[in-house]
Amino acid sequence: MTVTAGQVVQLGETDYRYATGALRLRILRVRLDISQWYDGEWVWLEGVEIGPDGRPGAFRPVLARVAALRPVT
């Protein structure tokens, strides 16, 4: 896994499931326990959405493509 709790990731619309548009997420937890069913290609993340103004928003569980997970610098 390339990300850990506390990091922020930027996901494009095709890099996560069950929502639309780009997403910035501050990771609170990587759910490896329920991610085992996705053949290492997808992982469940729990985090807080970061708005365009940089302020924290709502809590979000996200099924994200592992290949797209790179911390925002």
N, C-alpha and C positions, 0 to 999 in steps of 0.2 A: 504494500500500500504506500502511495506516495504522499498522502496527506494525513494530518493528525488534528486532534481537537485544538481549537484556538486559531487555526489557519483560515484564511479566506480564499475561496475558489470562485472563479468566474466560469459559468457554464452557458454554452450556447443552447438554443432551443432543441437541437438534436442530441444534446449531451445528457439530457435527463428526461424522465417520463412524467406524464400525468399533469402537465401544465404547459403554458406557452410563453414565449419570449425569453430573453436572456435573463440569467439569474446570478446574483452575487450572494454567496452564502458563507457566513462565519460558522465553521464546523464546531458543534458541541460534542458530538459522538459519532464514531464510525461503527455501524452495526454489523460486525463480521458474523455474529451469531445467526442473523437471518439472511445474510448475503450469500451463503454457501450454495443456494439453489440457482445461481446465475452464472455458473461456469467460469467464474473469475472475470467476467466481462462487465458486470454491473455490481454496484455496492449501495447499500442503504446508508444514507447519512442523515443525521439529525442536526439542525442548525437554526440560525437566525438569519432571515433575509436582510441584506444590506441595501437600503434604498439608494437612488441616484445621488442624494445629498450626503451619503456616507453614514446616515443615521440607521441604527438597528430597527428592524421591523418585526414582523410576526415569526413565530416558531414555525419551522417547516421540516417535515420528513421528506427526503428526496431520494429517488432511485437514480443514481448517476452512473454514467459510463466511466469505467476505471481509466481508460486511455485518455480521457479528457481532464483528469484531475491533476492540476498543477497549481500550487499556491500562487496567489497574486502577490507581486512584489511591490 
